[in-house]
Amino acid sequence: MPPLFPPEWFAAGVVTHESAADFARYASAEPHRPVRHWRWAALRDWSEECEPLTAEQCRAIYVLGEAEPDVNLGTAIMCHALYQRACPADVREAAKRSGRAPVRHAAK
């Protein structure tokens, strides 16, 4: 099983050591759930606590989504950033050129 959260998630502030430990406990209790389930849950928890997201937070999670090995999860994260009111214009412009159709659609 890959690590639950890569270092970039900590650097972006999406998870802390405390929240990562919590999610590790949840994951150990439900080993049938894939890593993407816990990453999405952590992102949503963080987002709900921080909303409205700032432009920098939108930029940070968009980059996390681009780097996410699970393409479906990465696309969902990128779209989540784009749907935020404060999503900056440069992120929207980059999204319009994305190779992912749902991301291009969300950027419109």
N, C-alpha and C positions, 0 to 999 in steps of 0.2 A: 504494500500500500504506500503510495507517495505521501510525502508530508502533508498534513492537513492544510497548512498555510505556508506559502513560500515567504522568504524574507521581505519581498516587495509589499506584501500585505501589511506587515508590521510597519515598514517605512512610510506607507501611505496613511497609517493611523486607523486602518479598517479593523484590525485586531490588535489587541494588547496581549501581553503574556497571560494576564488573568483571563481574558475572554477566550484565548486560544486553549487554555487549560480546561475551561468549561466545555468548549466544543469537543475537545479530545475525550472528555468523560462521556458526553452524549454519544459520540461516535463509537466508543468502546462498548456502550450498552446496546447499540444497534449496528452491529458490524455488516449487516446486509445492505446498508445505505452507502452509496458511493461518495467519494470525497466531494464531488460537485454539490451534493445535497447540503453538506455542512458549510461549504464556502458560500453558497447562495444564501443560506440562513444567516450566516455571519454578516454578509454584506447588507442584507435587508435589515437586520437588527441595528447595525451601525448607522445605516442610512436613516432609519426611522428616528433614531436618537439625535441625529445631526440636522435633520431637515428643518428649514430649507438648506440644501447643500450650497456651498460657496462655489465660485468659478474654479478655484484651485482644487476643491474636493471632486468636482465633476471631472476635471482634467486628470486627476490622479486615478480615479476609478476607471475612466476610459482607457488609460494606459494599462491598468491591470487586466481589463477585458481583452485588449489586444494581445497581451502576453500569455493569457490563459491557455494552457494546452487543450483543455476541453472546449472545442469550438462553440458548442451550443451554450455553455455557461459563459464563455467570453463574449459571445454575441449579446446575451441577455444583460450582462454587466455594461457593455458599451451602450446599449439602448437605454438602460436605466439612467446612465449619465446624460444622454441626449434628451431625455424627457424631463430633466430638471430645469426649472425656470432660469436658473443662473448659469446654465451651460454656456461656456464662452464661444464666440464666433469662430475662433480658430479650430476648436474641436468639431464644431458643426461642419466646417469646410473640409476638414480631414475626413470626416465620416461620409461626406458626399462622394468621396473617391475610394471608399472602402471596397474591398473585394467581397464583402458580405452584404447581400441584398437587403436583409432586414435592417442593417445599420444604415445603409443608404436611404431606405424608406423613412426611418426614424429621424434622419437629419433634415428631412423636408419640412 
